[in-house]
């Protein structure tokens, strides 16, 4: 275990929020709920549900990416991340909320998925509403359960459970988890973490790909791409690493934690982001090239809309600009 990780595990965490900030954040939550309810009650309810779906995918993906980061560190026995590991694991706290929001998502399923009201005969065995709800609740439940078990094992392995001091429901939960009757020593936690890490990565690759097929690709029910699941999983990890870097910079500058993100650690994380930048672009090209070369109508229609029609043409260029054309040359520079 690295020195700064041990220090972080034995020292009380800094106060990262004030009452005013907490009040402001809860105010934003309330504003979001009211805005969403107004949206679904209006004449453009479909757009409100679409925004809900996009946000669920984005924030749930970030929560999973933090735990995948932990699993990857454990499998590779990497110690360079230090306190970044704890910061990434904190993202996993959103998983229970995400599962509840998934249940609410299915309330608007008929406005999200066109094949519910207009079935596709050739795909009706798979694309039907009861099976959609059943398989996704089961898949997300299994994936999230494994992720929370991984988080618990990591806290055990690094001695973080007993040092947590929080108020409210989180304090009660942590106290229950870290009671003398249920506590396991660090060695047991490390063994659990070693076993769970590859399992969680495997489940993520399979079940998050299923989510990509059901929640994204099925929005265009006549389009098919066998590579889309891998493309979506890698893109999510790419996004998660970028978010981790942003959060680390904010925590370092705003909360006085220079040891959290020193230059050498920023350089290591930057190289990892650079690698995922190349991998994401490689998968994008692997998906684009066969569609262009094969020139099959059921495949090319998906790309033609996004590459030749407004406003999607400009948006597609912005996506490529922000995910490859800009970060690739910038991340080549050590100073950046």
VENGI-V158223 format. One record per residue. N is the residue number from 1. RES is the residue in one small letter. PHI is phi as a letter, one per 30 degrees, with the letter a starting at -180 (* if undefined). Layout:
N;RES;PHI + N;RES;PHI
//
This chain:
1;x;* + 2;x;d + 3;x;d + 4;x;d + 5;x;d + 6;x;d + 7;x;d + 8;x;d + 9;x;d + 10;x;c + 11;x;c + 12;x;d + 13;x;d + 14;x;d + 15;x;d + 16;x;c + 17;x;b + 18;x;c + 19;x;d + 20;x;d + 21;x;d + 22;x;d + 23;x;d + 24;x;d + 25;x;d + 26;x;d + 27;x;d + 28;x;d + 29;x;d + 30;x;d + 31;x;d + 32;x;d + 33;x;d + 34;x;d + 35;x;d + 36;x;d + 37;x;d + 38;x;d + 39;x;d + 40;x;d + 41;x;d + 42;x;d + 43;x;d + 44;x;c + 45;x;d + 46;x;d + 47;x;d + 48;x;d + 49;x;d + 50;x;d + 51;x;d + 52;x;d + 53;x;d + 54;x;d + 55;x;d + 56;x;d + 57;x;d + 58;x;d + 59;x;d + 60;x;d + 61;x;d + 62;x;d + 63;x;d + 64;x;d + 65;x;d + 66;x;d + 67;x;d + 68;x;d + 69;x;e + 70;x;d + 71;x;d + 72;x;d + 73;x;d + 74;x;d + 75;x;d + 76;x;d + 77;x;h + 78;x;d + 79;x;c + 80;x;d + 81;x;d + 82;x;h + 83;x;d + 84;x;d + 85;x;d + 86;x;d + 87;x;d + 88;x;d + 89;x;d + 90;x;d + 91;x;d + 92;x;d + 93;x;d + 94;x;d + 95;x;e + 96;x;d + 97;x;d + 98;x;d + 99;x;d + 100;x;d + 101;x;d + 102;x;d + 103;x;d + 104;x;d + 105;x;e + 106;x;d + 107;x;d + 108;x;c + 109;x;d + 110;x;d + 111;x;d + 112;x;c + 113;x;c + 114;x;d + 115;x;d + 116;x;d + 117;x;d + 118;x;b + 119;x;e + 120;x;c + 121;x;e + 122;x;d + 123;x;c + 124;x;d + 125;x;d + 126;x;c + 127;x;c + 128;x;b + 129;x;d + 130;x;e + 131;x;d + 132;x;e + 133;x;d + 134;x;d + 135;x;d + 136;x;d + 137;x;d + 138;x;d + 139;x;d + 140;x;d + 141;x;d + 142;x;d + 143;x;d + 144;x;d + 145;x;d + 146;x;d + 147;x;d + 148;x;d + 149;x;d + 150;x;d + 151;x;d + 152;x;d + 153;x;d + 154;x;d + 155;x;d + 156;x;d + 157;x;d + 158;x;c + 159;x;i + 160;x;c + 161;x;d + 162;x;d + 163;x;c + 164;x;d + 165;x;b + 166;x;b + 167;x;c + 168;x;i + 169;x;d + 170;x;d + 171;x;d + 172;x;d + 173;x;d + 174;x;d + 175;x;d + 176;x;d + 177;x;d + 178;x;c + 179;x;d + 180;x;d + 181;x;d + 182;x;c + 183;x;d + 184;x;b + 185;x;d + 186;x;d + 187;x;d + 188;x;d + 189;x;d + 190;x;d + 191;x;d + 192;x;d + 193;x;d + 194;x;d + 195;x;d + 196;x;d + 197;x;e + 198;x;d + 199;x;d + 200;x;d + 201;x;d + 202;x;d + 203;x;d + 204;x;d + 205;x;d + 206;x;d + 207;x;d + 208;x;d + 209;x;d + 210;x;d + 211;x;d + 212;x;d + 213;x;d + 214;x;d + 215;x;c + 216;x;b + 217;x;d + 218;x;d + 219;x;d + 220;x;c + 221;x;d + 222;x;c + 223;x;c + 224;x;b + 225;x;b + 226;x;d + 227;x;c + 228;x;d + 229;x;d + 230;x;d + 231;x;e + 232;x;d + 233;x;d + 234;x;d + 235;x;d + 236;x;d + 237;x;d + 238;x;e + 239;x;d + 240;x;d + 241;x;d + 242;x;d + 243;x;d + 244;x;d + 245;x;d + 246;x;d + 247;x;d + 248;x;d + 249;x;d + 250;x;d + 251;x;d + 252;x;d + 253;x;d + 254;x;d + 255;x;c + 256;x;i + 257;x;b + 258;x;d + 259;x;d + 260;x;d + 261;x;b + 262;x;d + 263;x;e + 264;x;d + 265;x;d + 266;x;d + 267;x;d + 268;x;d + 269;x;d + 270;x;d + 271;x;d + 272;x;d + 273;x;d + 274;x;d + 275;x;d + 276;x;d + 277;x;d + 278;x;d + 279;x;d + 280;x;d + 281;x;d + 282;x;d + 283;x;d + 284;x;e + 285;x;d + 286;x;d + 287;x;d + 288;x;d + 289;x;d + 290;x;d + 291;x;d + 292;x;d + 293;x;d + 294;x;d + 295;x;h + 296;x;c + 297;x;e + 298;x;d + 299;x;c + 300;x;d + 301;x;e + 302;x;d + 303;x;d + 304;x;d + 305;x;d + 306;x;d + 307;x;c + 308;x;b + 309;x;c + 310;x;d + 311;x;d + 312;x;d + 313;x;d + 314;x;d + 315;x;d + 316;x;d + 317;x;d + 318;x;d + 319;x;e + 320;x;d + 321;x;d + 322;x;d + 323;x;c + 324;x;b + 325;x;d + 326;x;d + 327;x;d + 328;x;d + 329;x;d + 330;x;d + 331;x;d + 332;x;d + 333;x;c + 334;x;d + 335;x;d + 336;x;d
//
